[in-house]
Amino acid sequence: MSLPHISTLSLSLLCVCVCLYLYLSVVANFNSLSLWYTLRSMEPKTFIHEHLLILEDVHERKGKKSVTCYGCSESINFFDHGSESILDTAFSCAQCKNYFLHKRCAELPLENKDTRHPLHSLMLYERSTSKYRSTYMCSVCRKRSTQFTYYCSLCHFNICMLCFFGENVITHECHEHPLTFLSRSILFNCNACEQTDKDSSYLCYTCKFWIHKNCALSPSTVKLSGHDHSLNLMNHEPWKFRKYEDSCNTCREYIRDGSWVYRCCDQCCKYIVHLKCATSELKPSRGGGSKDTAKKKKGKEHLPDPSLIRLPMADDSVDIITYFVKHVSHEETKRETMINHWSHDHQLILVEKENKNEMKGDKILCDCCVQLISLPFYICSKCNYFLHVSCANLQRTLHLPWHPEHQVQCSLYPKFYSLFNCKGCTSYSNGFFYKCEICKFYLDVKCAFVPNIIAHKAHEPQLVEIDGTRAKCHACNSTSRGMRFRCDACKFYLHYKCALLPSTVKHRWDNHPLNLICFPIINHPDEFYCEYCEEEINPENWIYHCRICDQSFHPGCILDRYSNVKFGGTVEVDDHPHPLTFVQKAKRNSKCCRDGKPFDDSPVFECEDCNYTVCKGCLNLLVKNSYRPVEDGII
């Protein structure tokens, strides 16, 4: 009975001895393997090559100006520069033919980390066998390569040496995440310059922000011609952090949130340009697309023709119609002592000079162009109807250069309070108009006779007339409808109504003449507020400003959309004993005395003797007779 027991015990001891032997063998082999890796790591980190590599002047041995690195496929350069010879440091293999490695390629670690594949470590591989070198596709640049690669066997992720060694990951002050370089040239829309071009690129793997390589390497600070301060490169802030929607000071196009811009380093200056507009000016080989560049260029093609109409006019007292008509016809207007005009029932008398009983009282307006009357002019002594001499001699039909399809006919509404909306300046008027019966549009006489090409002090090259293209106006920053002038070279656009603004105006809110400011006031310490509407003024817009009182006004508040309407005419109605006067705003009532509706900003009819005011809609139901205004001050 004891023998089986002894046999079982012996077997157990034998098993323990075998396990111990196997354990010691594994440990010994593991230590040997670790020692082998340690010894191998003491050599240049080229443990994927079986022969000894020597650091030497490979060009002396090869007698070539350039050899190729086996690891990255880039040239190991050698060139003469004067008395000096410059070469890349390189390793070579004495046994293998044409096996060369840059020093940086030879010393690559076997295991590495990369931000483009943060989940796992990457191992260094040589894609070669004894007979051929196999190819792989780089996961970053998407190009096939036979270079060394860092490879993740779990994800099958490859990075070629060009992507690994290049400026593959950068940090940029205009973006919050690292940007990875993609060397392959590809057509895409850049988030920085908003242009679709083919170029190498930098990509943000976190938020998919993608920009051209040239944009990423743009200088952080530039100095452009035509502006006094330096400009800093920055990311355009979102709309919620801004008071106004910014537009580029060069091309006048809106600036998209998140794109890159150059903004003036002076906090008081609001100058801002697109990245593309600033960099295009920095490249002198390209044609100028910038208004500042165009201003600096010298040559006949950029100088305004001295025969052109030069705007703005000095003030609102200038007879602008006479000025325009003379420029178009080059003839003096006829001056007859008495005329019968198609627009009026009575004879008109010529007034050529002032006498002792000169004009006084309110400003007298021409019934044709609704501008201040000036000598010489025609007057109706019975109803005080006024016409400039040039307005009295206007052509009844016109051919417009921008509307060659049809003629336009000069006409006048029989009722003085009937208003039309001018297609050119978008203002209302009750003066003469030119109408296309087929296309159903109206032009006041100023816009009908505006020359096709003008010169303006806000822009040195000449401006050409165009139709109502929805381009952004440099003066008011608006894309509202209306006719525009443009400069093809600079993409400079100007509304008719803005181009015709006078250089100085007078307003009851200020004792001094207000000057038209076409450019932002440099180094102004405060923000601008309109004294009339009390709203803040966009610093990019044109303003009327009094430097003595430091008061500013929107041009639209000084010359609003009813500035071409002649008020003061009177109307007799059935249910009121006194004549009603045509006025722009009600002085006493905020509601119509007939229908009880509140007044909007439309003109109304008011009794000067009693507290009675009606809107235009109610007046049309009550009117008996209407006639043009009787002006005070003519004796």
Residue, then its C-alpha position, 0 to 999 in steps of 0.5 A: m500500500s505504501l509503494p503507490h503513495i511514494s510513486t505519487l509523491s515522486l511524480s509531484l516533485l518531478c513536476v515542480c522541478v520541471c516548472l522551476y526549470l521552465y521559469l528560470s529559462v524564461v527569466a534568463n531569456f528575457n534578461s538576455l533579450s533586454l540586454w540585447y535591446t540595451l546594447r542595440s540602443m547604444e548604437p545610433k538608433t538604426f536598429i532596423h538596419e543590420h550593418l554598421l553605419i558610419l558618419e562620414d563625408v559621403h560626397e567625397r566617397k560618392g563624388k556627387k553633389s547630392v545623394t538621397c536619404y534612404g529613410c525620408s527620400e530627401s536629398i542629402n545636399f552639398f553645395d559650394h557657397g564662395s569659399e565654404s562648402i555646406l553639407d548635411t550630416a549623414f550616415s552611410c553603410a559600407q556594405c550596402k550600395n547607396y544606403f545613406l541616412h540623414k543624422r536625424c533619420a538614423e537617430l529616430p527612436l523605435e517607439n514614438k508619440d504623435t499628436r495626430h494619433p494620440l491613442h497609441s504609440l507608433m513603432l518605426y518600420e522600414r518598408s523593405t524586404s531583401k528584394y523590393r521596397s513595399t509602398y504604403m499610404c501616409s494617413v496624413c498627406r495621403k501620398r504613397s511612399t517607400q520611406f520609413t514610417y511610424y506605424c500603429s498596428l492596431c489602427h493601421f495608421n502611417i505617418c511618412m517621414l516628410c510629415f513627421f519632420g516637416e512643420n507638421v504641428i504648429t500653434h498659431e496665435c489666431h487659433e486655439h488648437p494645434l494645426t497639423f501640416l498636410s503637404r499634399s496640395i489640394l483644392f479647398n476653401c480656406n477658413a482664414c482667407e475665405q478663398t478656394d485655392k489649391d495649396s498645401s494646408y494646415l488642419c485642426y483635427t479638433c475642430k476641422f479648421w482648415i487653412h492654406k499654408n500661405c495663410a498660416l505663414s502670414p506675418s503677424t504684423v504688416k504695414l500697408s501703404g495708405h494707412d498710418h498705423s501697423l496692422n495686426l493679424m487676428n481672428h475676427e470676433p463673432w458678431k455678438f461681441r461687436k456693435y457693427e457688422d465689419s466690412c473690409n476697408t479695401c474691398r468693402e465686402y463683409i467679413r465673416d465671423g472666424s476668418w482672419v483679418y488685419r486690424c489696426c493696432d491703434q485702438c482709436c482707429k477702426y481700420i480692418v482688412h481681409l487677410k487676402c486683401a492685405t497679402s495681395e497688396l504686399k505682393p507687388s507682382r500682382g495687380g492692385g485690387s486695393k483702393d489704397t494701392a490705387k491711390k499710390k499708383k502713378g500714371k495717367e490711368h489713375l489720375p482723374d480727367p480734369s474735365l470731369i465733374r468733381l464732387p462733392m459740391a461746396d454746399d447746398s446753394v450750388d445750382i447743381i442742375t446748371y452745373f450738370v447740364k452745362h457739362v453734358s451739353h456744353e452750351e449756355t442755356k437760353r435766357e428769355t425775359m418771359i416764357n410760357h412753360w409746359s409745367h405752369d399755367h401762367q407766364l414766368i418772368l426772368v429775374e437776373k439780379e437782386n434789388k433793394n427788395e431782395m429775397k428774405g425769409d425762408k429758403i426758396l426752392c426751385d419747383c423743378c429740382v427742389q434745390l435752393i433758388s439762385l440767380p438767374f431764375y424764373i418766377c410766376s408773380k401770381c402764385n410764386y412758382f420758381l424755376h432755375v433758368s437751366c431747369a426751365n430749359l430741360q429737354r422733355t425726352l432723354h436717352l440714358p446711357w445705362h438705359p438705352e432700350h427706351q427714352v425717358q419723358c420729363s413730367l410733373y404730378p399735377k398735385f404738389y403733394s403727390l410724391f415719387n420715389c427716385k430710382g437713382c437716389t431712392s429719395y422722395s420728391n415732388g419736383f420734375f421727374y423723368k419716367c420710363e413708361i415701359c419699365k415704370f421707374y422715375l428719376d429726379v432731374k439731378c439723377a437724370f443728369v448726373p454724368n456717366i463718369i465723375a471724380h470724387k474727393a473720397h477716391e482719386p481714380q474716376l468713378v463710373e456709373i452703373d445700374g442698381t447692383r447690390a454692392k456695399c457703399h463706401a459712404c454709408n456701408s449699406t447695400s440698399r437699392g439705388m444707382r451707384f458709381r464704381c471704380d473697377a480697379c478698387k471695387f469702390y462703390l458709392h451711392y448716387k445720394c452719397a456722391l451728391l452730398p454737399s461738402t458743407v451744410k447748415h443745420r438748426w442744431d448747430n451754429h457752424p457749418l457742418n463739414l462732410i468727413c469722408f474718412p474716419i477721424i484718426n485718434h478720436p478719443d471717444e465714440f461718435y453719437c448723432e446729435y439728432c437721433e442720439e444713436e452711435i455712428n458707425p466709425e466707417n461711415w461718412i459723417y457731418h461733423c462740427r470740429i468747433c462744437d465736436q458734434s456729429f450727425h448722420p448724413g441721413c439725419i441732416l438730409d433725409r429721404y424727404s430732403n427733395v420734397k418742397f413743403g409749404g403748399t396749401v390745400e382747401v378741404d370740405d370739412h375745415p374752414h382753413p387751408l391745410t399746409f403740407v408739412q414734413k412732421a406734425k407739430r401739434n398732434s401725434k394722431c390724425c384728427r379724422d381717422g385717429k391713427p397715429f402718424d408715421d414718418s410720412p408728411v402730413f397736412e396741418c392747419e396753422d390757425c387751429n389744432y387740426t392735422v390729417c394724414k395724406g390718405c384722409l386728405n384725398l377724401l376731403v380735398k377741394n383745391s390745391y396749389r403750389p406754395v406761396e413763398d414769403g419774402i418776394i416783394 
